[in-house]
Each structure stands twice: as C-alpha cells, then as structure tokens.
Amino acid sequence: MKHTIAEFAFRLSCVFFRFVDRHKYTAMMTDKFSQQLLNAIRFSAEEANRLGNDYTGAEHFFLGILREGNNRALDILVRLGVELNSIKREIEGIIKNQQKTTIQQEIPPLTKQADKILKVTFLESTFYKSIQ
C-alpha cells in the first residue's frame, strides 16, 4: 500500500512524539510556524472559549483562520466561491451546542484530530522549507 510523504511523516512524528517531552516538542513545532499561523492557532483557542467549548477542534482552527483574515487559505476559498460568513455561522451554530463549559481556559485542550492537524502542519512546513 502506498503512503504519501505527509502520511509517512505523520507516522514518524507519532513515534517520535512518544519519546520526547510534550512541551519541548510543542516549542519545536511552533518555532517552525509563521506569525499568521500562530495567530490563527491563538484565535482558535479564543473561539473555543467564546463558544463555551471545553476543547479546541478542527472547526475552531477553521474559525481561527477566518478570524486571522489575511491568508492564502481564505483567498483560495473566496476564489472557489465559498461564502465564508455563511460557513462561519453554520459552524458556530453546530458547535455552540456541544460540550458546553462555563470555565474559561486559556488554551482548551486539543482534540485528537486537532493535534494531528498541528503535527502534519509542522511536518509539512519543515518539509517544504527544506526543499525551497
């Protein structure tokens, strides 16, 4: 069975991640991220808190990217004719009803899916910077 480079890199990172301190690994990851991406991640956590969720998931990442505002992802979606405000309202409507919390956390914990997204983002940013 063939695997893409991203899948292989992700599997390798999972093995690596088991043997290093989580905080050091997170610091290594974020050193590779642009300021735009760091802002989007921070906004994601703020969106989770704003919506009263006790987790940060992929849907919060999308809201964080929307809130960051000036990035390639949004440019591509707009060129494809996606109505960003409509998607934002729909996502907010869905997740406002999930896992409500009254406790505000600085950084709500990541779901497994969100954690994987960050790991793959780190690996791809490392890979693409190394081939430029």
mmCIF file of the C-alpha atoms, coordinates in Angstrom:
data_MODEL
# 
_entry.id   MODEL 
# 
loop_
_atom_site.group_PDB 
_atom_site.id 
_atom_site.type_symbol 
_atom_site.label_atom_id 
_atom_site.label_alt_id 
_atom_site.label_comp_id 
_atom_site.label_asym_id 
_atom_site.label_entity_id 
_atom_site.label_seq_id 
_atom_site.pdbx_PDB_ins_code 
_atom_site.Cartn_x 
_atom_site.Cartn_y 
_atom_site.Cartn_z 
_atom_site.occupancy 
_atom_site.B_iso_or_equiv 
_atom_site.pdbx_formal_charge 
_atom_site.auth_seq_id 
_atom_site.auth_comp_id 
_atom_site.auth_asym_id 
_atom_site.auth_atom_id 
_atom_site.pdbx_PDB_model_num 
ATOM 1   C CA . MET A 1 1   ? 0.000   0.000  0.000  1.00 0.00 ? 1   MET A CA 1 
ATOM 2   C CA . LYS A 1 2   ? 1.415   3.387  -0.999 1.00 0.00 ? 2   LYS A CA 1 
ATOM 3   C CA . HIS A 1 3   ? 1.632   6.223  1.503  1.00 0.00 ? 3   HIS A CA 1 
ATOM 4   C CA . THR A 1 4   ? 2.090   9.898  0.790  1.00 0.00 ? 4   THR A CA 1 
ATOM 5   C CA . ILE A 1 5   ? 5.049   11.760 2.228  1.00 0.00 ? 5   ILE A CA 1 
ATOM 6   C CA . ALA A 1 6   ? 2.702   13.519 4.650  1.00 0.00 ? 6   ALA A CA 1 
ATOM 7   C CA . GLU A 1 7   ? 1.288   10.199 5.909  1.00 0.00 ? 7   GLU A CA 1 
ATOM 8   C CA . PHE A 1 8   ? 4.770   8.766  6.365  1.00 0.00 ? 8   PHE A CA 1 
ATOM 9   C CA . ALA A 1 9   ? 5.974   11.913 8.117  1.00 0.00 ? 9   ALA A CA 1 
ATOM 10  C CA . PHE A 1 10  ? 2.933   11.885 10.370 1.00 0.00 ? 10  PHE A CA 1 
ATOM 11  C CA . ARG A 1 11  ? 3.501   8.249  11.353 1.00 0.00 ? 11  ARG A CA 1 
ATOM 12  C CA . LEU A 1 12  ? 7.151   9.034  12.053 1.00 0.00 ? 12  LEU A CA 1 
ATOM 13  C CA . SER A 1 13  ? 6.164   12.024 14.179 1.00 0.00 ? 13  SER A CA 1 
ATOM 14  C CA . CYS A 1 14  ? 3.786   9.855  16.222 1.00 0.00 ? 14  CYS A CA 1 
ATOM 15  C CA . VAL A 1 15  ? 6.662   7.528  17.077 1.00 0.00 ? 15  VAL A CA 1 
ATOM 16  C CA . PHE A 1 16  ? 8.939   10.493 17.803 1.00 0.00 ? 16  PHE A CA 1 
ATOM 17  C CA . PHE A 1 17  ? 6.278   12.220 19.894 1.00 0.00 ? 17  PHE A CA 1 
ATOM 18  C CA . ARG A 1 18  ? 6.069   9.263  22.291 1.00 0.00 ? 18  ARG A CA 1 
ATOM 19  C CA . PHE A 1 19  ? 9.721   9.671  23.266 1.00 0.00 ? 19  PHE A CA 1 
ATOM 20  C CA . VAL A 1 20  ? 10.092  13.420 23.798 1.00 0.00 ? 20  VAL A CA 1 
ATOM 21  C CA . ASP A 1 21  ? 8.757   15.848 26.329 1.00 0.00 ? 21  ASP A CA 1 
ATOM 22  C CA . ARG A 1 22  ? 5.445   17.257 25.049 1.00 0.00 ? 22  ARG A CA 1 
ATOM 23  C CA . HIS A 1 23  ? 6.350   20.872 25.937 1.00 0.00 ? 23  HIS A CA 1 
ATOM 24  C CA . LYS A 1 24  ? 9.707   20.724 24.153 1.00 0.00 ? 24  LYS A CA 1 
ATOM 25  C CA . TYR A 1 25  ? 8.039   19.195 21.104 1.00 0.00 ? 25  TYR A CA 1 
ATOM 26  C CA . THR A 1 26  ? 5.360   21.903 21.079 1.00 0.00 ? 26  THR A CA 1 
ATOM 27  C CA . ALA A 1 27  ? 8.054   24.582 21.296 1.00 0.00 ? 27  ALA A CA 1 
ATOM 28  C CA . MET A 1 28  ? 9.908   22.925 18.383 1.00 0.00 ? 28  MET A CA 1 
ATOM 29  C CA . MET A 1 29  ? 6.699   22.869 16.360 1.00 0.00 ? 29  MET A CA 1 
ATOM 30  C CA . THR A 1 30  ? 5.750   26.473 16.941 1.00 0.00 ? 30  THR A CA 1 
ATOM 31  C CA . ASP A 1 31  ? 9.262   27.692 16.070 1.00 0.00 ? 31  ASP A CA 1 
ATOM 32  C CA . LYS A 1 32  ? 8.542   26.499 12.512 1.00 0.00 ? 32  LYS A CA 1 
ATOM 33  C CA . PHE A 1 33  ? 5.190   28.319 12.227 1.00 0.00 ? 33  PHE A CA 1 
ATOM 34  C CA . SER A 1 34  ? 4.669   31.736 10.682 1.00 0.00 ? 34  SER A CA 1 
ATOM 35  C CA . GLN A 1 35  ? 3.210   34.547 12.757 1.00 0.00 ? 35  GLN A CA 1 
ATOM 36  C CA . GLN A 1 36  ? -0.014  34.246 10.726 1.00 0.00 ? 36  GLN A CA 1 
ATOM 37  C CA . LEU A 1 37  ? -0.371  30.597 11.673 1.00 0.00 ? 37  LEU A CA 1 
ATOM 38  C CA . LEU A 1 38  ? 0.421   31.276 15.335 1.00 0.00 ? 38  LEU A CA 1 
ATOM 39  C CA . ASN A 1 39  ? -2.264  33.988 15.313 1.00 0.00 ? 39  ASN A CA 1 
ATOM 40  C CA . ALA A 1 40  ? -4.783  31.590 13.760 1.00 0.00 ? 40  ALA A CA 1 
ATOM 41  C CA . ILE A 1 41  ? -3.985  28.968 16.433 1.00 0.00 ? 41  ILE A CA 1 
ATOM 42  C CA . ARG A 1 42  ? -4.367  31.546 19.213 1.00 0.00 ? 42  ARG A CA 1 
ATOM 43  C CA . PHE A 1 43  ? -7.630  32.747 17.678 1.00 0.00 ? 43  PHE A CA 1 
ATOM 44  C CA . SER A 1 44  ? -8.816  29.121 17.552 1.00 0.00 ? 44  SER A CA 1 
ATOM 45  C CA . ALA A 1 45  ? -8.451  28.783 21.312 1.00 0.00 ? 45  ALA A CA 1 
ATOM 46  C CA . GLU A 1 46  ? -10.221 32.116 21.793 1.00 0.00 ? 46  GLU A CA 1 
ATOM 47  C CA . GLU A 1 47  ? -13.060 30.946 19.537 1.00 0.00 ? 47  GLU A CA 1 
ATOM 48  C CA . ALA A 1 48  ? -13.412 27.747 21.581 1.00 0.00 ? 48  ALA A CA 1 
ATOM 49  C CA . ASN A 1 49  ? -13.690 29.841 24.748 1.00 0.00 ? 49  ASN A CA 1 
ATOM 50  C CA . ARG A 1 50  ? -16.102 32.308 23.125 1.00 0.00 ? 50  ARG A CA 1 
ATOM 51  C CA . LEU A 1 51  ? -18.399 29.478 22.065 1.00 0.00 ? 51  LEU A CA 1 
ATOM 52  C CA . GLY A 1 52  ? -18.208 27.854 25.501 1.00 0.00 ? 52  GLY A CA 1 
ATOM 53  C CA . ASN A 1 53  ? -16.472 24.689 24.309 1.00 0.00 ? 53  ASN A CA 1 
ATOM 54  C CA . ASP A 1 54  ? -14.110 22.762 26.579 1.00 0.00 ? 54  ASP A CA 1 
ATOM 55  C CA . TYR A 1 55  ? -11.928 21.621 23.659 1.00 0.00 ? 55  TYR A CA 1 
ATOM 56  C CA . THR A 1 56  ? -10.211 23.041 20.581 1.00 0.00 ? 56  THR A CA 1 
ATOM 57  C CA . GLY A 1 57  ? -11.046 21.119 17.426 1.00 0.00 ? 57  GLY A CA 1 
ATOM 58  C CA . ALA A 1 58  ? -10.590 21.374 13.675 1.00 0.00 ? 58  ALA A CA 1 
ATOM 59  C CA . GLU A 1 59  ? -13.716 23.516 13.485 1.00 0.00 ? 59  GLU A CA 1 
ATOM 60  C CA . HIS A 1 60  ? -12.099 26.036 15.842 1.00 0.00 ? 60  HIS A CA 1 
ATOM 61  C CA . PHE A 1 61  ? -8.991  26.049 13.635 1.00 0.00 ? 61  PHE A CA 1 
ATOM 62  C CA . PHE A 1 62  ? -11.212 26.992 10.698 1.00 0.00 ? 62  PHE A CA 1 
ATOM 63  C CA . LEU A 1 63  ? -12.782 29.812 12.723 1.00 0.00 ? 63  LEU A CA 1 
ATOM 64  C CA . GLY A 1 64  ? -9.285  30.941 13.767 1.00 0.00 ? 64  GLY A CA 1 
ATOM 65  C CA . ILE A 1 65  ? -8.169  31.037 10.134 1.00 0.00 ? 65  ILE A CA 1 
ATOM 66  C CA . LEU A 1 66  ? -11.272 33.072 9.265  1.00 0.00 ? 66  LEU A CA 1 
ATOM 67  C CA . ARG A 1 67  ? -10.587 35.484 12.102 1.00 0.00 ? 67  ARG A CA 1 
ATOM 68  C CA . GLU A 1 68  ? -6.917  35.865 11.140 1.00 0.00 ? 68  GLU A CA 1 
ATOM 69  C CA . GLY A 1 69  ? -8.276  37.139 7.870  1.00 0.00 ? 69  GLY A CA 1 
ATOM 70  C CA . ASN A 1 70  ? -5.372  37.651 5.507  1.00 0.00 ? 70  ASN A CA 1 
ATOM 71  C CA . ASN A 1 71  ? -4.092  34.299 4.282  1.00 0.00 ? 71  ASN A CA 1 
ATOM 72  C CA . ARG A 1 72  ? -3.850  32.024 1.265  1.00 0.00 ? 72  ARG A CA 1 
ATOM 73  C CA . ALA A 1 73  ? -6.429  29.574 2.562  1.00 0.00 ? 73  ALA A CA 1 
ATOM 74  C CA . LEU A 1 74  ? -9.119  32.247 2.579  1.00 0.00 ? 74  LEU A CA 1 
ATOM 75  C CA . ASP A 1 75  ? -8.006  33.580 -0.805 1.00 0.00 ? 75  ASP A CA 1 
ATOM 76  C CA . ILE A 1 76  ? -8.446  30.111 -2.299 1.00 0.00 ? 76  ILE A CA 1 
ATOM 77  C CA . LEU A 1 77  ? -11.857 29.603 -0.695 1.00 0.00 ? 77  LEU A CA 1 
ATOM 78  C CA . VAL A 1 78  ? -13.057 33.008 -1.937 1.00 0.00 ? 78  VAL A CA 1 
ATOM 79  C CA . ARG A 1 79  ? -11.830 32.242 -5.476 1.00 0.00 ? 79  ARG A CA 1 
ATOM 80  C CA . LEU A 1 80  ? -13.807 28.987 -5.312 1.00 0.00 ? 80  LEU A CA 1 
ATOM 81  C CA . GLY A 1 81  ? -16.929 30.988 -4.487 1.00 0.00 ? 81  GLY A CA 1 
ATOM 82  C CA . VAL A 1 82  ? -17.263 29.873 -0.873 1.00 0.00 ? 82  VAL A CA 1 
ATOM 83  C CA . GLU A 1 83  ? -19.441 32.110 1.293  1.00 0.00 ? 83  GLU A CA 1 
ATOM 84  C CA . LEU A 1 84  ? -17.192 32.481 4.341  1.00 0.00 ? 84  LEU A CA 1 
ATOM 85  C CA . ASN A 1 85  ? -19.722 34.245 6.600  1.00 0.00 ? 85  ASN A CA 1 
ATOM 86  C CA . SER A 1 86  ? -22.338 31.618 5.884  1.00 0.00 ? 86  SER A CA 1 
ATOM 87  C CA . ILE A 1 87  ? -19.934 28.784 6.737  1.00 0.00 ? 87  ILE A CA 1 
ATOM 88  C CA . LYS A 1 88  ? -18.854 30.605 9.900  1.00 0.00 ? 88  LYS A CA 1 
ATOM 89  C CA . ARG A 1 89  ? -22.466 30.955 11.078 1.00 0.00 ? 89  ARG A CA 1 
ATOM 90  C CA . GLU A 1 90  ? -23.190 27.307 10.318 1.00 0.00 ? 90  GLU A CA 1 
ATOM 91  C CA . ILE A 1 91  ? -20.103 26.070 12.212 1.00 0.00 ? 91  ILE A CA 1 
ATOM 92  C CA . GLU A 1 92  ? -20.908 28.293 15.174 1.00 0.00 ? 92  GLU A CA 1 
ATOM 93  C CA . GLY A 1 93  ? -24.495 27.039 15.208 1.00 0.00 ? 93  GLY A CA 1 
ATOM 94  C CA . ILE A 1 94  ? -23.349 23.436 15.300 1.00 0.00 ? 94  ILE A CA 1 
ATOM 95  C CA . ILE A 1 95  ? -20.627 23.704 17.921 1.00 0.00 ? 95  ILE A CA 1 
ATOM 96  C CA . LYS A 1 96  ? -22.413 26.104 20.274 1.00 0.00 ? 96  LYS A CA 1 
ATOM 97  C CA . ASN A 1 97  ? -24.488 23.108 21.337 1.00 0.00 ? 97  ASN A CA 1 
ATOM 98  C CA . GLN A 1 98  ? -21.565 20.765 22.002 1.00 0.00 ? 98  GLN A CA 1 
ATOM 99  C CA . GLN A 1 99  ? -19.674 20.184 25.253 1.00 0.00 ? 99  GLN A CA 1 
ATOM 100 C CA . LYS A 1 100 ? -20.532 23.484 26.910 1.00 0.00 ? 100 LYS A CA 1 
ATOM 101 C CA . THR A 1 101 ? -18.344 24.700 29.702 1.00 0.00 ? 101 THR A CA 1 
ATOM 102 C CA . THR A 1 102 ? -18.585 27.691 31.983 1.00 0.00 ? 102 THR A CA 1 
ATOM 103 C CA . ILE A 1 103 ? -14.897 27.533 32.876 1.00 0.00 ? 103 ILE A CA 1 
ATOM 104 C CA . GLN A 1 104 ? -12.737 29.705 30.652 1.00 0.00 ? 104 GLN A CA 1 
ATOM 105 C CA . GLN A 1 105 ? -9.429  28.022 29.858 1.00 0.00 ? 105 GLN A CA 1 
ATOM 106 C CA . GLU A 1 106 ? -6.509  29.919 28.391 1.00 0.00 ? 106 GLU A CA 1 
ATOM 107 C CA . ILE A 1 107 ? -5.953  27.114 25.905 1.00 0.00 ? 107 ILE A CA 1 
ATOM 108 C CA . PRO A 1 108 ? -8.689  24.493 25.797 1.00 0.00 ? 108 PRO A CA 1 
ATOM 109 C CA . PRO A 1 109 ? -7.192  21.044 25.136 1.00 0.00 ? 109 PRO A CA 1 
ATOM 110 C CA . LEU A 1 110 ? -6.901  19.888 21.545 1.00 0.00 ? 110 LEU A CA 1 
ATOM 111 C CA . THR A 1 111 ? -8.983  17.050 20.217 1.00 0.00 ? 111 THR A CA 1 
ATOM 112 C CA . LYS A 1 112 ? -7.026  14.143 18.726 1.00 0.00 ? 112 LYS A CA 1 
ATOM 113 C CA . GLN A 1 113 ? -7.952  15.367 15.250 1.00 0.00 ? 113 GLN A CA 1 
ATOM 114 C CA . ALA A 1 114 ? -6.728  18.913 16.006 1.00 0.00 ? 114 ALA A CA 1 
ATOM 115 C CA . ASP A 1 115 ? -3.495  17.543 17.463 1.00 0.00 ? 115 ASP A CA 1 
ATOM 116 C CA . LYS A 1 116 ? -2.920  15.541 14.266 1.00 0.00 ? 116 LYS A CA 1 
ATOM 117 C CA . ILE A 1 117 ? -3.588  18.632 12.164 1.00 0.00 ? 117 ILE A CA 1 
ATOM 118 C CA . LEU A 1 118 ? -0.892  20.566 14.030 1.00 0.00 ? 118 LEU A CA 1 
ATOM 119 C CA . LYS A 1 119 ? 1.590   17.704 13.738 1.00 0.00 ? 119 LYS A CA 1 
ATOM 120 C CA . VAL A 1 120 ? 1.034   17.354 9.993  1.00 0.00 ? 120 VAL A CA 1 
ATOM 121 C CA . THR A 1 121 ? 1.265   21.148 9.604  1.00 0.00 ? 121 THR A CA 1 
ATOM 122 C CA . PHE A 1 122 ? 4.603   21.108 11.425 1.00 0.00 ? 122 PHE A CA 1 
ATOM 123 C CA . LEU A 1 123 ? 5.940   18.263 9.312  1.00 0.00 ? 123 LEU A CA 1 
ATOM 124 C CA . GLU A 1 124 ? 4.807   19.803 6.047  1.00 0.00 ? 124 GLU A CA 1 
ATOM 125 C CA . SER A 1 125 ? 6.235   23.208 6.951  1.00 0.00 ? 125 SER A CA 1 
ATOM 126 C CA . THR A 1 126 ? 9.537   21.542 7.792  1.00 0.00 ? 126 THR A CA 1 
ATOM 127 C CA . PHE A 1 127 ? 9.479   19.516 4.577  1.00 0.00 ? 127 PHE A CA 1 
ATOM 128 C CA . TYR A 1 128 ? 8.575   22.405 2.275  1.00 0.00 ? 128 TYR A CA 1 
ATOM 129 C CA . LYS A 1 129 ? 11.097  24.777 3.873  1.00 0.00 ? 129 LYS A CA 1 
ATOM 130 C CA . SER A 1 130 ? 13.814  22.140 3.387  1.00 0.00 ? 130 SER A CA 1 
ATOM 131 C CA . ILE A 1 131 ? 13.153  21.823 -0.350 1.00 0.00 ? 131 ILE A CA 1 
ATOM 132 C CA . GLN A 1 132 ? 12.968  25.556 -1.128 1.00 0.00 ? 132 GLN A CA 1 
# 
